Amino acid sequence: MIPCRAALSFARCLVRRKIVVLDSLEDSKLSRCLSTVDLIALGVGSTLGAGVYVLAGEVAKADSGPSIVLSFLIAAIASVMAGLCYAEFGARVPKTGSAYLYTYVTVGELWAFITGWNLILSYVIGTSSVARAWSGTFDELLNKQIGQFFRTYFNINYTGLAEYPDFFAVCLILLLAGLLSFGVKESAWVNKVFTAVNILVLLFVMVAGFVKGNVANWKISEEFLKNISASAREPPSENGTSIYGAGGFMPYGFTGTLAGAATCFYAFVGFDCIATTGEEVRNPQKAIPIGIVTSLLVCFMAYFGVSAALTLMMPYYLLDEKSPLPVAFEYVGWGPAKYVVAAGSLCALSASLLGCIFPMPRVIYAMAEDGLLFKCLGQINSKTKTPIIATLSSGAVAAVMAFLFDLKALVDMMSIGTLLAYSLVAACVLILRYQPGLSYEQPRYSPEKEALSFASASSESATQAMLEGRGFSFRSIISPSALPTQQSSSLVSFLVGFLAFLVLGLSILTTYGVHAIARLEAWSLALFMLLVVLFVAVVLIIWRQPQNQHKVAFMVPCLPFLPAFSILVNIYLMVQLSAVTWIRFSIWMALGFLIYFTYGIRHSLEGNPREEEDDEDSINGATEEKSAFEEDDHHERNLSLPFIFHEKTSEC
């Protein structure tokens, strides 16, 4: 009996959820000084990095051709689906923590730790790799003299380590970490400057491309491409076309456009940093959704415009994969424009680096505040109102990685953390919208509020009790009640988990069994059809369930279809990653579980009884006025709902 009881207690620890008190949503130990414009600049700067100067040429030449504009459109639609899920949670739970917090509130502590631990990995590797890219770009402007000097005097000949230690990248990371420690308002101002310069350079590229471009570059014939291949003595492709495809707007067909979209999807990663500003932005419930959606829209327009200008200026098969824009400007006779492009690229990298460093300490701070990481990482500086220990320590780790390690092999690990976070946030939106009650604790007792809401609350409780009494049956699944019940919410939670397994199976089949499907083998077609039918059936059953009627500033439309498709896209992209990447990811997760099961699970605030500190005296009178019935009702509501301390707000 004792082992069973201990196992049950342990399992409850893994699934306990964080409760958010409505009264504390506007309270924060951090400084609320960011505006909506600051969030848009942060999202654009973080998302619209140096990839816009490189990615368009690489994808257009290898995968999409001129149809890269459609690749970016498809990728943007898939990214917006994830962005809308983040936007709803930003409106519901405007607290620091991003996907970590959203998962904690909805599905429990273990998944929250997994999400937060992987976000930390993504931000650390992202910061280090962007810093090395900044260093490399600056070195290019100096004819690679810095690299040659360090290769000569500080060469490293060890597998897995960098060719030479990058002192420049270390200084850059420590400089920006110090800037963030100094204050979030100053950091936001610097980010706006870098982002503004980047946008101006991209506008110049678009205008120049449309002025010097030629629509004929989107209508290159297949015969012309075959002649080019023959003159270059290059063999034709397997289907008889040239190595540059069949010409026209989609030289590699629609499959090439889709392959390009899968690559372009990663170009929109970065907007989630906005979701970590919940305690540092004014009016977060409106600012965060607006910031996420607007930044994704701006980024799509920039990627769309630059890729269109690039493929109009120069035939796609002549594009340079490493530096397409400078080569394209030389092709049209505007050689000096490459210096403008270089300046924009450095500003883009600077804004992207700041966007990687900014959310990293805030996720660490949120996890430390909840007791899942070491408490010292949750300290707030009394003057700057920033998580200074988390900022400096995470910056130091990123600096060491940039200094010594070869990050090219580790960059794919970023994708796992990001895609896992996207998938969990979409799943959490599905689960939360079908819950019978709010995922927050009710506000503190107020006689005025209670007088206005007591009658409606009583009738709602009576209705809820009647609905809870209905037995489980097939009819209740197909024709459920008008209001969500515990039964319907449990059904949705189970179906969302089942949906994830179906998507995983479908992704594995279409990735590793695609040749069997193409050969019309019976087993592959039968399995494919079974998974598709089950996927559609599960989504339709979820759609039939009643949703919570609680309204917030922003809500995901087309539920449950949009989050379900977002889960499908994210898991499919995760399956595309290599086995080596998953092995490295497993090692990182083993380290995380070691920390969680030896420290986090015992120090979690959700598992330890706590007392209110700041307003016992102020609410004593009102508390005494509450009836026994009201107290019992309040207690029942809080048994499965989260809790957060009431904190003091600091204004700039």
N, C-alpha and C positions, 0 to 999 in steps of 0.2 A: 504493500500500500504506500509506504513512504517513498520508494523510488518512483512510482507512478505519480504521486503528488508533486514530487520534485521536478519530474519531467514536464508536468502540466504547468507548473510555475515558471519553468525555464521557457517553455513555448510562449507563455503569455508575455514574458519580457521581450521576446523577439517581435511580437506584433502589437505591443502597446503604442498608442498614438499620442501625438502631441496635441494638446487642447489650446486653442487660441481664445483669449478673453476679448470680447468685442471692445470693452472699455480701454484696452491697452494697445489697440491697433494704431492709434495716433501717437502713442508714447514711444520714446526712443532714448537710448543713451548716446546715440550718434547725433550728428549735427544735420538738421533738416534745412539744407540750403540749396539744393539742386532744383532747377526748373525743368519744365517739359523740353525746352530747347536743349538744355544740358544733356538730357537723356537721349534725345535724337542724335546729337553730336557724338555721344558716347557709343551708341549703337552703330551709327554709320562708320565712325572711326575704327571700331573694333572689327566690323564685318568687311568693310571696303578696304582691305589691306593691299599689299603689293600684288596680290593675285590678279587684280584687275589689269595690271601692267604686263603680266606674263601668261595667265591662264587662258585668255582669249586666243592667243596665237597657238598655244599648245593644243587645245581642244579642236580648234578650227582645222588645223593641219592634219591631225591624226584621226579624228572621229567624225566631226560634223560638217566641215566646210562652211559655206555661208549660212547654213541652217543653224549655226551656233546661237543665233538670236532666239530660235525656238528652243534650243537646249536650255538657255538661261531662263526662258519663260516657264518651261516645265519644272526646272529646278526651283524657281521662285515660288510656284504654286505649292510644291511639296514643302518648301520651307515655311511658307505662310501658314500652312496647316499646323505645324509645330509652334509657330509664333503666336497664333490665335489661342492655343491651349495655354501657353505661358501668360498671355495677356489676361485671360480669365482668372487665372490663379493670382496674378498681380493685383487684380481688382478685388478678389476675395480675401487674400491674406497678404496685405502689404507690409511684410516683414523681411528682414535680411535672411538670405539663405537660398533663394532661387529654387531649383528643382529639388534640392535636399529638403527644404522646409515643406514644399508641396507634397512630397512623398511621405514625409513624417506625419503630416496632418491626416493623410488619406489611407495609406496602406501599412504603416507601422515602422518601427524603429530599425529593424535589420535592413530592409530595403532602403530606408533613408540613409543609413550609414554607407551602404554600397554606393548609392548615388553620390553622396558627398565626397567619399573617398576617391571615386573616379573623376569627379569634377576637379578635385585638387590635382590629380595626375594630369588631366587635360590642360589646366591652366599653367602648371609648372613647365611641361614640355612645350606648350605654345609660347610661353614667355621666352624660354631659352632659344628655341628655333628662330623666332622672329628677331631676337637680339643678334644672333649669328647672321641672319639674312641682312640686317641693317649694316652690320660690320662689313659683310661681303660686298654690298652695294656701294658703300662708301669707298671701299678698297678699289672697286672698279673705276671710280672717278679718278683715283690716284695711280692708275695703270698697274694695279696690284702690287705696289711697292711694300705695303704693310705685310701682306701675306708672304712675299718673298723673304722679307727680313726675318719673320718668325720661323719660317721653314728652315732657314739657314742656321739660326742660333738656338731655337727652342723646338726642334723637331721631336715628335712623339711616334714611336714605332711599336704600338701595341694595338691588338685587335679590339675593336669596340670603342677606342678612344679617338679623339679628334686628331687631325694631321698635325695641328699645332695649337697651343693654348691661346684662346681668344681673349686677350686682356681688354680689348675695346668693348666687346659684348658685356663683359663683367662690369666695367665702369658704367655703361649705359643702363643696365638693370639696376645697379645700386643707386644711380642718380634718380631714376624714376621712382624707385621704392622710397627713397628719401623725400621726393616731392609728394608722394601720396601720404607719407607720414606727417608731412607739414600741414596738410589740410585738403579736404575733398574739393572745396571751392576753388582753390588755386589749381588743383589738378584738372578740374573741369574747364577752367579758362585756357590752360595750355592745350588741352585736347581740342577745344573749339578752334584754336588757331591752326593747328596741324590739319584738322579736318577741312577747314575752309580753304586752305591752300590746295589740298588734295582735290577738292571738288572743282576749284577754278581750273586746275591743270586738266582734269578730265573733261570739263566743258570746252577747253581749248582743243583737246584731241578730237572731240566729237565734231566741233565746227570745222576744224581743218579737214577731217575725214570726209565730211559731206561736201566741202568745197572742192577738194582735190580728188574725190572718189569717182569711180566709174561703174555704172550699173552693169556693164558688160562682164565685170568680174564675178557677178552672180549668175551668169548665163554661159559659162565656158562649156563648149561642146565635148562630147566623149571622144570624137575623132581627134580633136586637137590634143587632148590629154594622151591618147595613144601614140600620137606622133612624137610628143615630148618624151614619153617613156622609151620609145624606140630609139630616138636620137641619143638618149642618155644610156642606151644599152642595158636597160633594166627590164627584167622579165615581167610579163603581165601577171595579174592576180589570178586566183583559182577560178573565178567566174568569167575570165576572159577579158575583163575590163583592165584599164591601166591601174598602176599602183596608187594613183590619185583618185580612184573612184570613177563614177560614170558621168561626172560633170553636172552642170546645172546647180540648182539651189540646194539639193540634197545629194551630193556626189556619193555618199556612202549609204544612202537609203535611210529609211526611218529608224532602222536599228542603230545606225551610226549616230543619229540625232539623240536617241535614247541613251546610248552609251556616253555621249557627251554630257547629257543632263545628269547622269549619275556622278560624273566628275564635277560638274558645275554646282551640284548640291552643296559641296563642302565650301564653296565660295561664299555661301550665305550663313555659315556658322559664325557665331560671335554676338548675335543679338541678345542671347540669353544673359549677357553681363548686365543688361538693363534690369533684369529681375532681381539682382542682388542689391539694388539701391532702395528697397522698400522703406528703410528707416532713415534715408538721407535725402529724400525728395519731398517737396511740398505737394500736398494733395495726391498721394501715390495711387489711389484707386482709379484716378482718371489719367494721371501722367504716365504710368507704366504701360497700360494698353496703347495709348496714343504713341508713346515713344517706340514701342516694339513694331507696331504696324507701319508707322511712318518711316522708320529707319529701313525696314525691309523694302518698302516701296522705292525709297531713294536709291538703295543699293541696286535693285533690279533695273531701274532706269539708267543708272551709270553703267552696269555691265552690258545691258542691251545696246546702249548708245555706242560704247567703246568697241564692242565686238562688231557692230554694224559698220562703223567708220573704218575699222581695221580691214575687214574683208572687202570693203568698197575701194579702199586705197590700193590694195595689193592683192593679186590672185592668191587664193588660200594655199595652193601647193608651194608657193615661194616664201611663205611666212617663216620667220625665224622663231624656233620654239623657246629660246631663252630670253631674247630681247626683241619681241615682235614690233613694238612701236618705234624705237629708233631706226630699225631697218626699213620699216614702212615709210617713215618720213624721208629717209635717204632715197627710197625708190621713187617718190613723187617730187624730189628736188628740194625738200625742206630739211636738209641735214642739221642745221643749228637747233632745230626744235628738239633734238635729243637731250639738250641740256635742261629744257623745261620739263621734259618727261622724267629726267633723273631727279630734279628737285621735287616733283610730285611724288615720285616713288619713295624718296626718303621721308617725306611728310606722311605718306600713307603707312609706311613701316613704323614711324614714331607713334602715330595714333593707334595703330594695331597693337603695338607693344604696350602702350598705356591701357588699352582695352583688355589685354590679357592679364596684366598685373592687378588692375583695379578689382575684379571680382574675387580673385584668389584669396586674399586675407579675409574677405567678408564671409565666404563659405567656411573658412577655418574658424573664424570668430563665432559664427552661428553654431557650429558643431561643438565648440568649446563651451559656449554658454549653456548648451543643453547637457553638458557633461560627457559627451561621447569622445571628445579629445581632451587633452590636458588643459586644466583650468587656466593656467598662466597665459594661454593663447587667446583668451577672451578678455584680456585687460584693455580698457579704453583710456587713452591719454586725456587728462582732465582739461588741457588747453586746446588741443587740436580736435578732440572728439573723434579720433580715428583709432582703429584696432592696431596700435603701434607694434606690439610684440608679434602679432600674426603677420603684419605687413613686412617687417624687417626680416623675420625668420624665413618666410616663404620667398622673399626676394633673395636672400642669401643662398637658399637651396637652388633656386633657378640660376643664380650666377655661377655656382659651382658646376652645374650641369652644362651651362654654356661654355664654361672655361675649359672643361676636360673632355666631354663626351661627344661622340659622333651621333648627332641627333636624327640623321636621316632614317636610321633603322627604327627609331622610336616614335616617329611622327604618326604612324598608323595607330598607335595606342591612344592618341588623342581622339580618334574617330570613335573608338569603342565607348569611351566615357561620355562623349557628346551624344551619340546616337542612343545609348542606354538612357540618358537623362530625358531626351526627347520622347522616347517610347513610354517611359514611366509617367511623365507629365500628361501625355495624351490618355493613358490608362486611368490616371487619377481623376482627370476631368470626367471621364465616363462614370467612374464609381461615385464621385461626389455629387453629380447632378441627379443621381437616382436614390440618394439617401433620404430617409424619412424626416431627418432633422438636420439643422445646420451643423457644420463641422467646427463650431465655436461654442465656447461656454457663453451663457447669457450674461448681459451686463449686470453690474452691481445693482442692488435694490434701490429703487427710487420711488417714493410714494406717488409722485405725479405720473410717472410712466406706468406704474403698476395699476393705477386707477383707470388709465386709458386702455390698457391691454389685457386686463384680467378676464373680462367677459369673453373676448375672442380666443384667448389662450385656453380657457376652460372648455369652450365648445370644440376647439381643435383637439384637445386632449381626449375628449369623449369620442369624437369621430375616429381618432387614431386608435383608441382602444377597441372600437367596434371592428375596424379594419384588420387589426392584428389577430382577431379571433377567427378569421377565415382560414380554412384548411388549405393545404397545398394540393393542387390538382392541375391537370393539363389545361382545364378551362381557365384557371387563374393565370396561366402563362400567356395564353392567346388573348383572353379578354380580362385583363387585370382591372383592379379598382382605379378610381379617378385620382386618388392620392397615393404616394409611395408608402409602403409598409416595410417593416423589418424583413418580411418574407421576400418582397420584390427586390429590396436592396441586396439581400444575400444572394439572390438569383443572379442579379447583374454582376456582382463581384465575382461569382464563380464563372459566369460566361465571359467576362473580360479576361480572366486567367486562361480559360479554354481557348479563347480567340488568339491569345499570344502564342500558345502551342501550335494551333493550326497555321498561323502565319509563319512560324519557325519551320514547320514541316513543308509548307508550300515554298518557302524561300530555298530550303536545302534541295528540294526536288527540282526546281527551275534553275538552280545553279549547277548542281552536279549531275542531274539527269536530263539536261536539256537536249543532249544528242539522242537519247532514247525517245524523248517526246517528238523530236524532229523526224525520227524514223518510224513514228506511229506505232511503237511497241505497245501491246495491249496493257501490260501491267502499269506502265508509266501513265498512259492516258486514263486508265481507270482510277489510279491513285490521285492524279491531278484533278479529275472531275469530282471525286469524292471530297477532296480538301476544299475545292472552290464552292461546292454546294453547301458543305458544313459551314464555311466562312460566311456565306450569304445568309444562311438560316440563322446563325448566331446573331449576326448584326440585326436582322429583322426582329428577332425575339427581344433583343435589347431595346429596339425602337418602339416596341409595343408596350414597354413598361412605363409607368407614370413617373414623371420628373418632379423634382422639388420645385415649388412655385416661388421660392425666394429669389429676388432679383438683385443683381449687382450692376456696377457701372458698365461692365462689358461681359458678354456671354458668347461662347463659341456657337456659331450657327450650324445648321444641318447636323445636329446630334442625332444618332451616334456615328453617322457616315464619315464625317470629316476626321474625328479622332481615330476611327478604325483604319482609315486609309493612311493616316500619318503613322500609325503603328506598323502597318504593312511596309511602307517605304523604309522606315528606319531599321526594322529587323532585316529586311532584304539586303540593305547596304552593309549591315553588320556581318551577315553571312559571307559577303564578298571578300572580307579581310582574310589574310593568310593565316595558316596554322601557327607560324612562328609568332605572329602578333598575339594570337590567343594564348600561347604559352607564356609570353612575357606578361600579358595581362593577368594570367593566373598567379604568377609570382607576386605581382603587385597586390592582388587581392588576398593572397596568403598573409602578407605583411599586415594588411588592413584588418583582417580577421583576428590576427594575433593581438593587435591593439584593442579591438572592440571587446573580445571575450576575456581579456585580462584586465582591462581598465574601464572601457566605455559602459559595458552592461551593468557594472557595479556602481558607477558614479552618475548614471543617467538621472537627470532631474525628474523625469517621468516615473522613475521607480523609487524615489525617495520622498517621504512626506515633507512638505514645506509649509511655512507660515507666512501670511501676509505681513509686510513690514511697515508699509508707508501710510496706511490709512485706516488702522483699526479704530482709532479714536473718532475719526470723522464720520464713520458709518455706524457707530454703536447705536445711536438713537434710532436710525432707520431700521437697523436689524431687529431691534426689540419689537418694532411694530409689525413684523412679518408673522403671519399665522402659521400654525403647525402644518396645515395643508400645503401652504406655499413652500415651506422649507422642504417637506418631503418631495414635492414635485421638482423643486430645484435640484435636490440631491439625485433624483433618478435621472434627470437630464445629464448630469455631470459624470455619471458612472463610466460612460464610454466616450466622453468628449475631452479635448485637450485643455491645457492651462498654461498661461504665461504670466510672469511677474508684471506688476504695474511699475513702469519706469518713468523717470523724469525726462521731459523733452528739452532738448537743447537747440536753440535757434541761432542762426548765423547773425 
